[in-house]
Amino acid sequence: MAEDPTTSPENSIEEVIEEVIEDAGSEPKSGAEDETAEEEEQLPESWFITGANGNIGQRLIRKLLSEGAVVTAVVRSTRAERELSRAVNANSKVRIEVIDYSETALLGQAAYGAQYAVHLVGILKATKDATYAMAHESSCTALSRAFAGTSVEHVTYLSILGAKPSSANPCLASKGRAERILYRSPTPACTLRIPMVIGERDYTTKMLAKRANLSSSFTFRSSSMEQPIFVDDVIEAICSAARLGLEGGLNLAGPESLTRAQLYSRAAQVLGTSTKVRSIPMFLGYTLAWLLELFMADPPVTRAMLGVLDHDDDINVDKALRLLEIEKLTPLDEMLRKALPPN
């Protein structure tokens, strides 16, 4: 991660003497020039974040604030605005804007002065009023147009492992097309494709804790491969991608790939319990989802959603870590200990 030049250690006596000698031989600077240089050095980073009210968005904002940055956070509703304001303790360095992601002009105005942009908007389950195209392609199109000619130097987009335009899964294909839109925009963009994210108080962690505390449970295709990543590692990757100005797509996951059944068992071990996982054939899940789609206007689960959740994740992350300049990812047991609520 890039070091903040305003927090460098104090100079030694030898360094001070060398600076005095060098300054004596150089041309004097005017007072105005000195003041301008000092202002430029102390200018804080400015970030523009969409989908900021989610768990990752809130944690990213808190990290940036701790580093002295200023943040413009975009949400779509006044309810989300209130939730985010409470989450960041109504910090004066955070400006929260309620804007629909299709409002190109308003997005451009809100991004005025921002250096880095992070796009966290996305859905797993599409509905009649919130389609994949609206959530993914349309929002990326609006952002690419909004940032043209602005101060925004770089866009980091959070996508899903397995996303590509040619995917047979509607969600993954939509995400892939959205990535392509950003790559073709004038503003440099980097996509981080990630799998299951584990973090304190999020939905995934609550689900894991619930499963781990059951003596036995059922799950679709327990042999499905998972490669969960810790939320703090995702946030570090976002910041690195932006500050390094990386472009293109990177596949990023946790340090260990294991079956879904093994993941539930590891979570149980961390909590000091044990669990037995029984597998249900995946075709039964798809059949159930198809029936729900057939008879319900807004089914709780869809075939596309199941396809994303059932994706086998088992990748080598060495290239991504090298480009992101991240030395080490959080080990699985450590992320589970940090995230799972104690019994």
C-alpha positions as CSV (number, residue, x, y, z in Angstrom):
1,M,0.0,0.0,0.0
2,A,1.3,3.5,-0.8
3,E,2.8,5.3,2.2
4,D,1.3,8.6,3.2
5,P,4.1,11.2,2.7
6,T,2.6,13.3,5.5
7,T,3.3,10.6,8.1
8,S,7.0,9.9,7.3
9,P,9.4,9.6,10.3
10,E,11.3,12.6,11.6
11,N,14.6,13.3,9.9
12,S,17.8,12.4,11.7
13,I,20.4,15.1,12.6
14,E,22.6,14.0,9.7
15,E,19.7,14.3,7.2
16,V,18.9,17.8,8.5
17,I,22.5,19.0,8.0
18,E,22.5,17.6,4.5
19,E,19.3,19.4,3.7
20,V,20.7,22.7,5.0
21,I,23.8,22.3,2.8
22,E,21.7,21.5,-0.2
23,D,19.4,24.4,0.4
24,A,22.3,26.8,0.8
25,G,23.4,26.0,-2.8
26,S,20.0,26.2,-4.3
27,E,18.0,29.1,-5.5
28,P,15.7,30.6,-2.8
29,K,12.0,29.9,-3.2
30,S,9.4,32.6,-2.7
31,G,7.0,32.4,0.2
32,A,4.1,31.8,-2.1
33,E,5.8,28.8,-3.7
34,D,6.6,27.3,-0.2
35,E,3.0,27.7,0.9
36,T,1.7,26.1,-2.4
37,A,4.1,23.1,-2.0
38,E,3.1,22.6,1.6
39,E,-0.6,22.7,0.7
40,E,-0.1,20.1,-2.0
41,E,1.8,17.8,0.4
42,Q,-1.0,18.0,3.0
43,L,-3.9,17.6,0.5
44,P,-5.9,14.5,1.7
45,E,-7.0,11.7,-0.6
46,S,-10.5,12.1,-2.0
47,W,-12.7,9.0,-2.7
48,F,-16.0,8.6,-4.4
49,I,-17.8,5.3,-3.4
50,T,-21.1,4.0,-4.8
51,G,-23.1,1.2,-3.0
52,A,-21.5,2.6,0.1
53,N,-24.1,1.4,2.6
54,G,-23.1,-2.3,2.4
55,N,-20.8,-4.0,4.8
56,I,-17.7,-3.6,2.5
57,G,-18.6,0.0,1.8
58,Q,-19.0,0.9,5.5
59,R,-15.7,-0.8,6.4
60,L,-13.9,0.8,3.5
61,I,-15.1,4.3,4.5
62,R,-14.0,3.8,8.1
63,K,-10.5,2.7,7.0
64,L,-10.1,5.7,4.7
65,L,-11.3,8.1,7.4
66,S,-8.7,6.6,9.8
67,E,-6.1,7.5,7.1
68,G,-7.2,11.1,6.9
69,A,-9.1,10.8,3.5
70,V,-12.3,12.6,2.6
71,V,-15.2,10.5,1.2
72,T,-18.2,11.1,-1.0
73,A,-20.6,8.2,-0.5
74,V,-23.5,7.5,-2.9
75,V,-26.6,5.6,-1.8
76,R,-30.0,5.2,-3.5
77,S,-32.4,5.9,-0.6
78,T,-32.9,8.1,2.4
79,R,-33.1,5.0,4.5
80,A,-29.6,3.9,3.3
81,E,-28.4,7.4,4.0
82,R,-29.5,7.3,7.6
83,E,-28.0,3.8,8.1
84,L,-24.6,4.9,6.6
85,S,-24.6,8.1,8.6
86,R,-25.0,6.1,11.8
87,A,-22.4,3.6,10.8
88,V,-19.7,6.3,10.3
89,N,-20.9,8.4,13.3
90,A,-22.0,11.3,11.0
91,N,-18.3,12.1,10.4
92,S,-17.8,15.5,8.8
93,K,-15.3,14.1,6.3
94,V,-18.0,12.0,4.7
95,R,-20.5,13.5,2.4
96,I,-23.5,11.2,1.7
97,E,-25.4,11.8,-1.5
98,V,-28.8,10.1,-2.4
99,I,-28.6,9.6,-6.2
100,D,-30.0,7.0,-8.5
101,Y,-27.2,5.2,-10.4
102,S,-28.8,6.2,-13.7
103,E,-28.4,9.9,-13.1
104,T,-25.2,10.6,-15.0
105,A,-25.2,14.4,-14.5
106,L,-25.8,14.1,-10.7
107,L,-23.1,11.5,-10.3
108,G,-20.6,13.7,-12.2
109,Q,-21.4,16.6,-9.9
110,A,-21.1,14.5,-6.8
111,A,-17.7,13.1,-8.0
112,Y,-16.3,16.7,-8.4
113,G,-12.9,16.8,-6.7
114,A,-12.6,13.1,-6.1
115,Q,-9.3,11.3,-7.0
116,Y,-10.4,7.6,-6.7
117,A,-13.8,6.0,-7.4
118,V,-15.0,2.6,-6.1
119,H,-18.1,1.0,-7.6
120,L,-19.6,-1.6,-5.1
121,V,-23.0,-1.8,-6.7
122,G,-24.3,-5.3,-7.7
123,I,-27.0,-7.9,-7.1
124,L,-27.2,-11.7,-6.9
125,K,-30.9,-12.0,-7.4
126,A,-32.6,-10.0,-10.1
127,T,-36.2,-8.9,-9.9
128,K,-38.7,-7.3,-12.3
129,D,-37.8,-3.8,-10.9
130,A,-34.1,-4.5,-10.4
131,T,-32.7,-6.4,-13.3
132,Y,-29.1,-7.5,-13.8
133,A,-28.8,-5.1,-16.7
134,M,-30.0,-2.2,-14.5
135,A,-27.7,-3.0,-11.6
136,H,-24.6,-3.8,-13.5
137,E,-24.4,-2.6,-17.1
138,S,-26.5,0.5,-16.7
139,S,-24.8,1.7,-13.6
140,C,-21.3,1.2,-15.1
141,T,-22.4,3.0,-18.3
142,A,-23.6,6.0,-16.2
143,L,-20.4,6.1,-14.2
144,S,-18.1,5.9,-17.2
145,R,-20.0,8.9,-18.7
146,A,-20.1,10.8,-15.4
147,F,-16.4,10.6,-14.8
148,A,-15.4,11.8,-18.3
149,G,-13.6,15.1,-17.9
150,T,-13.6,15.0,-14.1
151,S,-10.9,14.8,-11.5
152,V,-11.4,11.0,-11.1
153,E,-8.2,9.3,-12.0
154,H,-9.2,5.6,-11.4
155,V,-12.2,3.3,-10.9
156,T,-12.1,0.1,-8.9
157,Y,-15.0,-2.2,-9.5
158,L,-15.9,-5.2,-7.3
159,S,-17.1,-8.1,-9.4
160,I,-17.7,-11.8,-8.9
161,L,-15.3,-14.7,-9.4
162,G,-16.3,-16.4,-12.7
163,A,-17.8,-13.3,-14.3
164,K,-17.3,-13.0,-18.0
165,P,-19.6,-11.8,-20.9
166,S,-19.8,-15.4,-22.4
167,S,-20.9,-17.0,-19.1
168,A,-24.1,-19.1,-19.3
169,N,-25.2,-17.7,-16.0
170,P,-27.1,-14.4,-16.4
171,C,-25.6,-12.8,-13.3
172,L,-22.0,-13.6,-14.2
173,A,-22.5,-12.6,-17.8
174,S,-24.0,-9.3,-16.8
175,K,-21.1,-8.6,-14.5
176,G,-18.7,-9.5,-17.3
177,R,-20.4,-7.0,-19.6
178,A,-20.3,-4.4,-16.9
179,E,-16.6,-4.9,-16.5
180,R,-16.1,-4.5,-20.3
181,I,-18.0,-1.2,-20.2
182,L,-15.6,0.2,-17.6
183,Y,-12.5,-1.0,-19.5
184,R,-13.7,0.9,-22.6
185,S,-14.3,4.1,-20.7
186,P,-11.8,7.0,-20.7
187,T,-11.1,6.6,-17.0
188,P,-8.6,3.8,-16.1
189,A,-10.4,0.9,-14.3
190,C,-9.6,-2.2,-12.5
191,T,-11.9,-5.1,-11.6
192,L,-11.5,-7.3,-8.6
193,R,-13.4,-10.5,-9.0
194,I,-13.9,-12.1,-5.6
195,P,-15.8,-15.1,-4.1
196,M,-17.4,-15.4,-0.7
197,V,-16.4,-12.6,1.7
198,I,-16.2,-13.3,5.4
199,G,-16.4,-10.3,7.8
200,E,-17.9,-9.4,11.1
201,R,-21.7,-9.0,11.3
202,D,-22.3,-9.7,7.6
203,Y,-24.9,-12.1,6.1
204,T,-22.3,-14.8,5.2
205,T,-20.8,-14.9,8.6
206,K,-24.2,-15.2,10.3
207,M,-25.1,-18.0,7.9
208,L,-21.8,-19.8,8.8
209,A,-22.3,-19.4,12.5
210,K,-25.8,-20.8,12.2
211,R,-24.7,-23.8,10.3
212,A,-21.7,-24.4,12.6
213,N,-23.9,-24.5,15.6
214,L,-26.2,-27.1,14.2
215,S,-25.5,-30.8,15.1
216,S,-26.4,-31.6,11.5
217,S,-27.5,-29.6,8.5
218,F,-28.4,-30.0,4.8
219,T,-26.8,-28.0,1.9
220,F,-26.9,-28.2,-1.8
221,R,-23.9,-30.0,-3.3
222,S,-21.6,-30.1,-0.2
223,S,-18.6,-30.9,-2.5
224,S,-18.8,-27.4,-4.1
225,M,-15.5,-25.6,-3.7
226,E,-15.3,-22.4,-1.6
227,Q,-12.3,-20.1,-1.3
228,P,-13.5,-17.4,1.1
229,I,-11.6,-14.2,1.5
230,F,-11.5,-11.9,4.6
231,V,-13.2,-8.5,4.2
232,D,-10.1,-6.6,5.4
233,D,-8.1,-8.2,2.6
234,V,-10.7,-7.1,0.1
235,I,-10.5,-3.5,1.4
236,E,-6.7,-3.6,1.2
237,A,-6.9,-4.8,-2.4
238,I,-9.4,-2.0,-3.3
239,C,-7.1,0.6,-1.9
240,S,-4.0,-0.9,-3.6
241,A,-5.7,-1.2,-7.0
242,A,-6.7,2.5,-6.9
243,R,-3.4,3.9,-5.6
244,L,-1.3,1.8,-7.9
245,G,-3.6,2.7,-10.9
246,L,-4.0,-0.9,-12.0
247,E,-6.0,-1.6,-15.1
248,G,-7.9,-4.8,-16.2
249,G,-9.4,-7.7,-14.3
250,L,-7.8,-9.5,-11.4
251,N,-9.1,-12.8,-9.8
252,L,-8.7,-12.6,-6.1
253,A,-9.7,-15.1,-3.4
254,G,-8.6,-16.4,0.0
255,P,-5.5,-18.5,0.7
256,E,-7.4,-21.8,1.0
257,S,-9.9,-23.7,-1.2
258,L,-12.1,-26.3,0.5
259,T,-15.5,-28.0,0.1
260,R,-18.6,-26.4,1.5
261,A,-18.9,-29.2,4.0
262,Q,-15.3,-28.7,5.1
263,L,-15.9,-25.0,5.5
264,Y,-18.9,-25.6,7.8
265,S,-16.8,-28.1,9.8
266,R,-13.9,-25.6,10.2
267,A,-16.3,-22.9,11.4
268,A,-17.7,-25.4,13.9
269,Q,-14.2,-26.2,15.1
270,V,-13.4,-22.5,15.6
271,L,-16.6,-22.2,17.7
272,G,-15.7,-25.3,19.7
273,T,-18.5,-27.4,18.3
274,S,-19.0,-30.0,15.7
275,T,-21.5,-30.4,12.8
276,K,-22.4,-33.0,10.3
277,V,-23.2,-31.8,6.8
278,R,-25.6,-33.8,4.5
279,S,-25.6,-33.1,0.8
280,I,-28.6,-32.4,-1.4
281,P,-28.3,-32.9,-5.2
282,M,-28.0,-29.6,-7.0
283,F,-30.7,-30.5,-9.6
284,L,-33.3,-30.4,-6.8
285,G,-32.3,-26.9,-6.0
286,Y,-32.6,-25.8,-9.6
287,T,-36.0,-27.5,-9.9
288,L,-37.2,-25.8,-6.8
289,A,-35.9,-22.4,-8.0
290,W,-37.6,-23.0,-11.4
291,L,-41.0,-23.7,-9.7
292,L,-40.6,-20.6,-7.5
293,E,-39.8,-18.4,-10.6
294,L,-42.8,-19.9,-12.4
295,F,-45.4,-19.2,-9.7
296,M,-44.0,-16.2,-7.8
297,A,-43.5,-12.6,-9.0
298,D,-40.5,-12.2,-6.6
299,P,-39.1,-15.6,-5.7
300,P,-36.7,-15.8,-2.7
301,V,-34.2,-17.8,-4.8
302,T,-33.6,-18.0,-8.6
303,R,-31.6,-20.4,-10.8
304,A,-29.1,-17.7,-11.7
305,M,-28.6,-16.9,-8.0
306,L,-28.0,-20.6,-7.3
307,G,-25.5,-20.8,-10.2
308,V,-23.4,-18.0,-8.7
309,L,-23.5,-19.5,-5.2
310,D,-22.6,-23.0,-6.5
311,H,-19.6,-21.8,-8.5
312,D,-16.4,-23.9,-7.8
313,D,-13.7,-21.5,-6.5
314,D,-10.2,-22.8,-6.6
315,I,-7.7,-20.3,-8.1
316,N,-4.1,-19.4,-7.7
317,V,-3.9,-15.8,-6.3
318,D,-0.1,-15.3,-6.6
319,K,-0.4,-13.0,-9.7
320,A,-3.1,-10.8,-8.1
321,L,-1.1,-10.5,-4.9
322,R,2.0,-9.5,-6.7
323,L,0.3,-6.8,-8.8
324,L,-1.6,-5.5,-5.8
325,E,1.6,-5.5,-3.7
326,I,-0.1,-7.5,-1.0
327,E,2.3,-9.7,1.0
328,K,-0.1,-12.1,2.7
329,L,-3.8,-12.9,3.0
330,T,-5.5,-13.7,6.2
331,P,-5.5,-17.5,6.9
332,L,-8.9,-19.2,7.0
333,D,-9.0,-20.1,10.7
334,E,-7.9,-16.6,11.6
335,M,-10.6,-14.9,9.6
336,L,-13.2,-17.3,11.1
337,R,-12.0,-16.5,14.6
338,K,-12.2,-12.8,13.9
339,A,-15.6,-12.9,12.2
340,L,-17.7,-15.6,13.9
341,P,-19.5,-14.4,17.0
342,P,-18.4,-16.5,20.1
343,N,-20.9,-18.9,21.6
